[in-house]
Amino acid sequence: MSLRERKQKPAGPFLPGDDGDDDGPKRPKVDRPDTRELMRRMKRVDKDQSKRYRQRTGQ
């Protein structure tokens, strides 16, 4: 079969959230995490924890 004998399907526009293949597995619809919640949780992280861990383990 040469390339000239191959039939091509008409290509439609690619839309966001559209995987382009109707038969394959779909991308799950997942909400983005709230950035305010993430920043609030990051503020609770101890900045000197890695230094104390290195002293405790002898590194």
Jmol script that loads the backbone (N, CA, C; Angstrom):
load data "model"
ATOM      1  N   MET A   1       0.851  -1.173   0.000  1.00  0.00           N
ATOM      2  CA  MET A   1       0.000   0.000   0.000  1.00  0.00           C
ATOM      3  C   MET A   1       0.896   1.235   0.000  1.00  0.00           C
ATOM      4  N   SER A   2       0.753   2.047  -0.972  1.00  0.00           N
ATOM      5  CA  SER A   2       1.551   3.266  -1.038  1.00  0.00           C
ATOM      6  C   SER A   2       0.811   4.404  -0.335  1.00  0.00           C
ATOM      7  N   LEU A   3       1.489   5.495  -0.169  1.00  0.00           N
ATOM      8  CA  LEU A   3       0.886   6.631   0.526  1.00  0.00           C
ATOM      9  C   LEU A   3      -0.246   7.256  -0.278  1.00  0.00           C
ATOM     10  N   ARG A   4      -0.196   7.139  -1.575  1.00  0.00           N
ATOM     11  CA  ARG A   4      -1.240   7.753  -2.400  1.00  0.00           C
ATOM     12  C   ARG A   4      -2.558   6.994  -2.314  1.00  0.00           C
ATOM     13  N   GLU A   5      -2.512   5.741  -1.920  1.00  0.00           N
ATOM     14  CA  GLU A   5      -3.730   4.945  -1.800  1.00  0.00           C
ATOM     15  C   GLU A   5      -4.421   5.125  -0.449  1.00  0.00           C
ATOM     16  N   ARG A   6      -3.723   5.713   0.510  1.00  0.00           N
ATOM     17  CA  ARG A   6      -4.267   5.866   1.858  1.00  0.00           C
ATOM     18  C   ARG A   6      -5.358   6.932   1.876  1.00  0.00           C
ATOM     19  N   LYS A   7      -6.456   6.621   2.548  1.00  0.00           N
ATOM     20  CA  LYS A   7      -7.548   7.578   2.697  1.00  0.00           C
ATOM     21  C   LYS A   7      -7.344   8.346   3.993  1.00  0.00           C
ATOM     22  N   GLN A   8      -7.573   9.629   3.957  1.00  0.00           N
ATOM     23  CA  GLN A   8      -7.422  10.453   5.150  1.00  0.00           C
ATOM     24  C   GLN A   8      -8.789  10.902   5.637  1.00  0.00           C
ATOM     25  N   LYS A   9      -8.945  10.878   6.952  1.00  0.00           N
ATOM     26  CA  LYS A   9     -10.172  11.375   7.559  1.00  0.00           C
ATOM     27  C   LYS A   9     -10.078  12.893   7.666  1.00  0.00           C
ATOM     28  N   PRO A  10     -11.190  13.584   7.583  1.00  0.00           N
ATOM     29  CA  PRO A  10     -11.139  15.033   7.812  1.00  0.00           C
ATOM     30  C   PRO A  10     -10.849  15.307   9.287  1.00  0.00           C
ATOM     31  N   ALA A  11      -9.893  16.177   9.538  1.00  0.00           N
ATOM     32  CA  ALA A  11      -9.494  16.490  10.911  1.00  0.00           C
ATOM     33  C   ALA A  11     -10.322  17.654  11.425  1.00  0.00           C
ATOM     34  N   GLY A  12     -10.916  17.467  12.599  1.00  0.00           N
ATOM     35  CA  GLY A  12     -11.706  18.528  13.213  1.00  0.00           C
ATOM     36  C   GLY A  12     -10.829  19.375  14.120  1.00  0.00           C
ATOM     37  N   PRO A  13     -11.344  20.477  14.609  1.00  0.00           N
ATOM     38  CA  PRO A  13     -10.554  21.320  15.518  1.00  0.00           C
ATOM     39  C   PRO A  13     -10.338  20.616  16.850  1.00  0.00           C
ATOM     40  N   PHE A  14      -9.179  20.842  17.434  1.00  0.00           N
ATOM     41  CA  PHE A  14      -8.839  20.258  18.728  1.00  0.00           C
ATOM     42  C   PHE A  14      -9.312  21.210  19.815  1.00  0.00           C
ATOM     43  N   LEU A  15     -10.255  20.758  20.619  1.00  0.00           N
ATOM     44  CA  LEU A  15     -10.809  21.584  21.682  1.00  0.00           C
ATOM     45  C   LEU A  15     -10.180  21.219  23.017  1.00  0.00           C
ATOM     46  N   PRO A  16     -10.074  22.164  23.955  1.00  0.00           N
ATOM     47  CA  PRO A  16      -9.544  21.832  25.282  1.00  0.00           C
ATOM     48  C   PRO A  16     -10.418  20.790  25.966  1.00  0.00           C
ATOM     49  N   GLY A  17      -9.783  19.790  26.543  1.00  0.00           N
ATOM     50  CA  GLY A  17     -10.518  18.718  27.205  1.00  0.00           C
ATOM     51  C   GLY A  17     -10.920  17.616  26.259  1.00  0.00           C
ATOM     52  N   ASP A  18     -10.670  17.785  24.982  1.00  0.00           N
ATOM     53  CA  ASP A  18     -11.007  16.776  23.985  1.00  0.00           C
ATOM     54  C   ASP A  18      -9.737  16.012  23.656  1.00  0.00           C
ATOM     55  N   ASP A  19      -9.765  14.716  23.855  1.00  0.00           N
ATOM     56  CA  ASP A  19      -8.582  13.913  23.581  1.00  0.00           C
ATOM     57  C   ASP A  19      -8.452  13.568  22.109  1.00  0.00           C
ATOM     58  N   GLY A  20      -9.455  13.831  21.325  1.00  0.00           N
ATOM     59  CA  GLY A  20      -9.389  13.583  19.911  1.00  0.00           C
ATOM     60  C   GLY A  20      -9.778  12.174  19.518  1.00  0.00           C
ATOM     61  N   ASP A  21      -9.732  11.225  20.428  1.00  0.00           N
ATOM     62  CA  ASP A  21     -10.072   9.841  20.126  1.00  0.00           C
ATOM     63  C   ASP A  21     -11.289   9.460  20.959  1.00  0.00           C
ATOM     64  N   ASP A  22     -12.393   9.173  20.295  1.00  0.00           N
ATOM     65  CA  ASP A  22     -13.625   8.865  21.020  1.00  0.00           C
ATOM     66  C   ASP A  22     -13.625   7.463  21.606  1.00  0.00           C
ATOM     67  N   ASP A  23     -12.770   6.577  21.100  1.00  0.00           N
ATOM     68  CA  ASP A  23     -12.783   5.190  21.547  1.00  0.00           C
ATOM     69  C   ASP A  23     -11.838   4.931  22.717  1.00  0.00           C
ATOM     70  N   GLY A  24     -10.872   5.775  22.945  1.00  0.00           N
ATOM     71  CA  GLY A  24      -9.853   5.524  23.955  1.00  0.00           C
ATOM     72  C   GLY A  24     -10.273   5.980  25.338  1.00  0.00           C
ATOM     73  N   PRO A  25      -9.399   5.782  26.316  1.00  0.00           N
ATOM     74  CA  PRO A  25      -9.693   6.217  27.683  1.00  0.00           C
ATOM     75  C   PRO A  25      -9.751   7.740  27.757  1.00  0.00           C
ATOM     76  N   LYS A  26     -10.561   8.229  28.641  1.00  0.00           N
ATOM     77  CA  LYS A  26     -10.775   9.667  28.774  1.00  0.00           C
ATOM     78  C   LYS A  26      -9.957  10.226  29.929  1.00  0.00           C
ATOM     79  N   ARG A  27      -9.639  11.486  29.812  1.00  0.00           N
ATOM     80  CA  ARG A  27      -8.942  12.193  30.878  1.00  0.00           C
ATOM     81  C   ARG A  27      -9.943  12.486  31.992  1.00  0.00           C
ATOM     82  N   PRO A  28      -9.623  12.192  33.262  1.00  0.00           N
ATOM     83  CA  PRO A  28     -10.592  12.445  34.331  1.00  0.00           C
ATOM     84  C   PRO A  28     -10.804  13.939  34.541  1.00  0.00           C
ATOM     85  N   LYS A  29     -12.022  14.297  34.870  1.00  0.00           N
ATOM     86  CA  LYS A  29     -12.357  15.692  35.159  1.00  0.00           C
ATOM     87  C   LYS A  29     -12.005  15.955  36.618  1.00  0.00           C
ATOM     88  N   VAL A  30     -10.884  16.631  36.849  1.00  0.00           N
ATOM     89  CA  VAL A  30     -10.398  16.891  38.194  1.00  0.00           C
ATOM     90  C   VAL A  30     -10.316  18.395  38.388  1.00  0.00           C
ATOM     91  N   ASP A  31     -10.864  18.878  39.493  1.00  0.00           N
ATOM     92  CA  ASP A  31     -10.786  20.301  39.793  1.00  0.00           C
ATOM     93  C   ASP A  31      -9.377  20.651  40.242  1.00  0.00           C
ATOM     94  N   ARG A  32      -8.934  21.830  39.871  1.00  0.00           N
ATOM     95  CA  ARG A  32      -7.618  22.284  40.307  1.00  0.00           C
ATOM     96  C   ARG A  32      -7.647  22.560  41.807  1.00  0.00           C
ATOM     97  N   PRO A  33      -6.566  22.278  42.520  1.00  0.00           N
ATOM     98  CA  PRO A  33      -6.557  22.556  43.959  1.00  0.00           C
ATOM     99  C   PRO A  33      -6.576  24.060  44.213  1.00  0.00           C
ATOM    100  N   ASP A  34      -7.138  24.420  45.343  1.00  0.00           N
ATOM    101  CA  ASP A  34      -7.215  25.823  45.723  1.00  0.00           C
ATOM    102  C   ASP A  34      -5.825  26.300  46.126  1.00  0.00           C
ATOM    103  N   THR A  35      -5.304  27.326  45.463  1.00  0.00           N
ATOM    104  CA  THR A  35      -3.945  27.791  45.759  1.00  0.00           C
ATOM    105  C   THR A  35      -3.864  28.445  47.129  1.00  0.00           C
ATOM    106  N   ARG A  36      -4.968  29.020  47.587  1.00  0.00           N
ATOM    107  CA  ARG A  36      -4.936  29.626  48.930  1.00  0.00           C
ATOM    108  C   ARG A  36      -4.745  28.555  49.996  1.00  0.00           C
ATOM    109  N   GLU A  37      -5.392  27.406  49.807  1.00  0.00           N
ATOM    110  CA  GLU A  37      -5.239  26.305  50.762  1.00  0.00           C
ATOM    111  C   GLU A  37      -3.802  25.787  50.740  1.00  0.00           C
ATOM    112  N   LEU A  38      -3.218  25.691  49.559  1.00  0.00           N
ATOM    113  CA  LEU A  38      -1.841  25.221  49.434  1.00  0.00           C
ATOM    114  C   LEU A  38      -0.876  26.179  50.125  1.00  0.00           C
ATOM    115  N   MET A  39      -1.046  27.474  49.915  1.00  0.00           N
ATOM    116  CA  MET A  39      -0.163  28.452  50.552  1.00  0.00           C
ATOM    117  C   MET A  39      -0.325  28.429  52.069  1.00  0.00           C
ATOM    118  N   ARG A  40      -1.542  28.221  52.547  1.00  0.00           N
ATOM    119  CA  ARG A  40      -1.762  28.151  53.998  1.00  0.00           C
ATOM    120  C   ARG A  40      -1.043  26.946  54.584  1.00  0.00           C
ATOM    121  N   ARG A  41      -1.091  25.811  53.871  1.00  0.00           N
ATOM    122  CA  ARG A  41      -0.411  24.618  54.362  1.00  0.00           C
ATOM    123  C   ARG A  41       1.099  24.772  54.292  1.00  0.00           C
ATOM    124  N   MET A  42       1.603  25.477  53.293  1.00  0.00           N
ATOM    125  CA  MET A  42       3.050  25.653  53.168  1.00  0.00           C
ATOM    126  C   MET A  42       3.605  26.547  54.266  1.00  0.00           C
ATOM    127  N   LYS A  43       2.792  27.459  54.782  1.00  0.00           N
ATOM    128  CA  LYS A  43       3.260  28.334  55.852  1.00  0.00           C
ATOM    129  C   LYS A  43       3.525  27.557  57.132  1.00  0.00           C
ATOM    130  N   ARG A  44       2.892  26.402  57.277  1.00  0.00           N
ATOM    131  CA  ARG A  44       3.083  25.602  58.490  1.00  0.00           C
ATOM    132  C   ARG A  44       4.355  24.766  58.439  1.00  0.00           C
ATOM    133  N   VAL A  45       5.041  24.720  57.302  1.00  0.00           N
ATOM    134  CA  VAL A  45       6.247  23.910  57.168  1.00  0.00           C
ATOM    135  C   VAL A  45       7.377  24.585  57.927  1.00  0.00           C
ATOM    136  N   ASP A  46       8.111  23.799  58.705  1.00  0.00           N
ATOM    137  CA  ASP A  46       9.239  24.315  59.472  1.00  0.00           C
ATOM    138  C   ASP A  46      10.446  24.436  58.549  1.00  0.00           C
ATOM    139  N   LYS A  47      10.982  25.642  58.423  1.00  0.00           N
ATOM    140  CA  LYS A  47      12.100  25.881  57.511  1.00  0.00           C
ATOM    141  C   LYS A  47      13.395  25.230  57.986  1.00  0.00           C
ATOM    142  N   ASP A  48      13.557  25.045  59.292  1.00  0.00           N
ATOM    143  CA  ASP A  48      14.794  24.483  59.839  1.00  0.00           C
ATOM    144  C   ASP A  48      14.703  22.981  60.062  1.00  0.00           C
ATOM    145  N   GLN A  49      13.666  22.343  59.587  1.00  0.00           N
ATOM    146  CA  GLN A  49      13.491  20.913  59.812  1.00  0.00           C
ATOM    147  C   GLN A  49      14.613  20.110  59.168  1.00  0.00           C
ATOM    148  N   SER A  50      15.060  20.505  57.983  1.00  0.00           N
ATOM    149  CA  SER A  50      16.112  19.746  57.307  1.00  0.00           C
ATOM    150  C   SER A  50      17.427  19.837  58.072  1.00  0.00           C
ATOM    151  N   LYS A  51      17.710  20.990  58.677  1.00  0.00           N
ATOM    152  CA  LYS A  51      18.949  21.132  59.461  1.00  0.00           C
ATOM    153  C   LYS A  51      18.909  20.224  60.687  1.00  0.00           C
ATOM    154  N   ARG A  52      17.772  20.203  61.379  1.00  0.00           N
ATOM    155  CA  ARG A  52      17.663  19.348  62.564  1.00  0.00           C
ATOM    156  C   ARG A  52      17.739  17.874  62.179  1.00  0.00           C
ATOM    157  N   TYR A  53      17.160  17.513  61.048  1.00  0.00           N
ATOM    158  CA  TYR A  53      17.209  16.120  60.602  1.00  0.00           C
ATOM    159  C   TYR A  53      18.649  15.716  60.303  1.00  0.00           C
ATOM    160  N   ARG A  54      19.412  16.589  59.666  1.00  0.00           N
ATOM    161  CA  ARG A  54      20.809  16.262  59.361  1.00  0.00           C
ATOM    162  C   ARG A  54      21.614  16.094  60.641  1.00  0.00           C
ATOM    163  N   GLN A  55      21.362  16.924  61.647  1.00  0.00           N
ATOM    164  CA  GLN A  55      22.082  16.792  62.911  1.00  0.00           C
ATOM    165  C   GLN A  55      21.702  15.498  63.613  1.00  0.00           C
ATOM    166  N   ARG A  56      20.438  15.120  63.542  1.00  0.00           N
ATOM    167  CA  ARG A  56      19.966  13.926  64.232  1.00  0.00           C
ATOM    168  C   ARG A  56      20.517  12.666  63.575  1.00  0.00           C
ATOM    169  N   THR A  57      20.635  12.660  62.257  1.00  0.00           N
ATOM    170  CA  THR A  57      21.102  11.465  61.562  1.00  0.00           C
ATOM    171  C   THR A  57      22.611  11.438  61.414  1.00  0.00           C
ATOM    172  N   GLY A  58      23.289  12.517  61.776  1.00  0.00           N
ATOM    173  CA  GLY A  58      24.739  12.530  61.698  1.00  0.00           C
ATOM    174  C   GLY A  58      25.272  12.874  60.317  1.00  0.00           C
ATOM    175  N   GLN A  59      24.477  13.475  59.498  1.00  0.00           N
ATOM    176  CA  GLN A  59      24.962  13.855  58.162  1.00  0.00           C
ATOM    177  C   GLN A  59      25.545  15.239  58.180  1.00  0.00           C
TER     178      GLN A  59
END
end "model"
wireframe off; spacefill off
backbone 0.3
color backbone group
